[in-house]
Amino acid sequence: MRRLLPLVGVLASTVIFAVAAARYPGGYDWINQSISSLFQPETLRGAPNTARPLAALAVVIFAASMAVVFHTISTRGPTRFHSKTIRIAGINAMVYTALVVTPMHDVLVALALIFFVTTMVTIFHRLYVERRVGMLGAGVVCLGMTLTNATMYYGDLFYGFLPIVQKLAHAAWVVWLFGLYLGDSRAVDGAGEAQPALAAAVDGRRR
């Protein structure tokens, strides 16, 4: 059941974020406002943003949960390079994600994106080595959505569509990573359960 804790964390962060959105002064527009609107000290109308502490808490819980996901995925790397890169880059991406609620939002988003892309590309190579074509293809689509979102944000392109693209891209890669994570964690648990059985079998043969 421990493998479900990150999922519980992400679901909890989603609920907290929804509560923060409900408390956003003047009302939060899910279609036309970006996620970062909830992190600003003031609302678009200039009122103090009383929802900010809850939104910040949601991000911290989310980032911590996803850091565990990346760590677990790293344990299934086919080589030490894959494992270390996924673990270090993935956790760093989540550390910077947790800090995007600070005034250095734009810089931290860029750093988080760099580490996130590094992590995803390494995971893609792992899936390629393992010949998991379906999972690889779905991951490429998710990363493509994230990069599209980043291009719209930094290039100021189709800005009116950015909030909805941002949320769809975010949901896509989270779901994809959890699909990979749950499969990997089951494999790790299975390997752990197999070790005592293997040891007992070997011991029985020796006798």
N, C-alpha and C positions, 0 to 999 in steps of 0.2 A: 504493500500500500504506500510505501514511502515514495515510490516513483510518481504518485499522483499529487504530491505536495506542490510541485511547481504549477500544475494545472489549477489547483485550488488557489494558489497565490495569484495567478493571472485572472481567474474569475473574480476573486475578491477585489483586485485592483480595478477591474472593469466596473464592478458595482460601485466602488468608491468614486470612480471617475464620473459615473452616471449621476451620483448624488451631488458631486461638485457641480456638474453641468446644470442640475436642477436648481442649485442655489446661486448660480451665476446671476449677478444683478442685471435686471432687464431681460433675462432669458437668454439661454445659449442656443444658437441656431446650428443644428447638426449638419445641415447642408451647406451653409454659407460661411461658417466660421471654422478655422483650423483648430487643431488640438491645442496648439501653443497659445491660443487666446485665453485659455484657462490658467496659464502660467503668468500672465502679465499682471503687474501691480494694479493697473486700472483697466476698466472695461472700455469698449469702443466709444462709449458715451462720456468717458472721463470719471466715472464713479469708482470708488475703491473696490477692488475685486476681492470680496470676502470668500470666494470659493477657492482661492489660490492655495491655501494650506492643504485642503482635501485633495486637490488635483496633484500637488507635489507628493503627498503621501501615496497616492495611487501609482505615480510614476516610480517611486522608490520600490514599492512592493513588486511592481511589474518587472523592473530591471533586475532585482534580486532573484526573482523566480526564473527569468530567462537566463541568468548567469548559471544557475544550476542546470538548466537544459543544455547549454553549451558545454558545460563541464562533463556531463554524462555522455553527450555525443562524442566528445574528445576521447573518451576511454575506449571507443570502438574504432579508432583510427588504424588503418592498415600498417602505418609506419609511425615512428616517433615524431617525424616531421609533421605529419598530419595531426597527431594528437596535440603536440605542443602549440602548433599554429592555431588550431580551433579553440583550444582552451584559453590561450593568452589573448588572442584577438577578440574572441567572443566575449570574454569577461570584461576586457577593456571597453568594448562597444557598449556594454550594459552600464559600466561605471560612468561613462560620458553621457549615456542616456539619462541616468538618474540625476545628472547635474544640469540638464537642459532647462530646468526651472529657474536657474540663476540668471542674472543680467547678461552673462556671456552666452546666451542661448545660441546665436548663429554659429559661433566658433565651435561650441561643443557639439552641435548637430553635425557639423562638417567632420569633426574628429570621430564621432560615433559612426558616421556613414563610412568613413575610410576603413575602420576596423571591422565594421559589419560586412562590407563587400569582401574584404580579405578573408573573413571567416567563411562566408558563403562560397566563394570560389574554391577554397580548400575542401569544403564539404562536397562540392560538385566533383572535384577530382577524386575524392574518396569513393563517391557513388559510381563514377566512371570506372574506376579500378575494380569495383565490386560488380560491375555490369548491371546496376540497378537503373535501367534506362527510364522507366516510368517516373520514378522518384526524382531522377535527375532533370527530366523535362519539366516536371511541375515546379521544381525549384528554380529553374531558369526563368520560367514565366513570372514567378513571385519576385525574383530579383529584378526582372525587367520592369515590373510595376513600380518597385521602389526607386529604381533609377529614373523612370519617367517622372515620378513625383519630385525627385531631386532636381531634375532638369527644369521642370515647371517652376519650382521654388527659386532656384538660383538664376534662372534665365528670365524670370518674370513672364512666362508664357502661359496663356490660357488660365490666368490667375483665378478667374471665377470658378473654374472646375477643380482647383487645387484642393480645397477642403474635402471633397468627396473622394477624389483620387487618393489623397493621403490616407484616409480611413480604410478604403478598400485595400490598398497596398499593405498597410499595417496588418489588417486582419488576415490577408493572404499568407504573408510569411510566418506569422505566428502559428496559424493552423498547420502549415507545411512543416515547420520545425517540430511541432508537437507530434505530428505523425511519425517523423523520423525518430524523435526522442523516445516515444513510447515503444517503438519497435526495438530500439537499441537497449532500452532499460530492461525489456523482457529478455533480451538475449543475454544481458549481463547477469540478471537474476537466474536465468537458466543455467548459465555457466557456473555460477556460484553454487547452485543446488547440485550440479553434476559432480563437482569436485569431491564432496564427502562420499558420494556413491562410488566414484572411481577409486578413491582411496580404500574404501571398504572392500571392493572387488579385488584390488591388488593384494590387500592384506589377507583376504580369504585364500587366494591362490598360493601365497607364501606358506600358509598353514597346511 
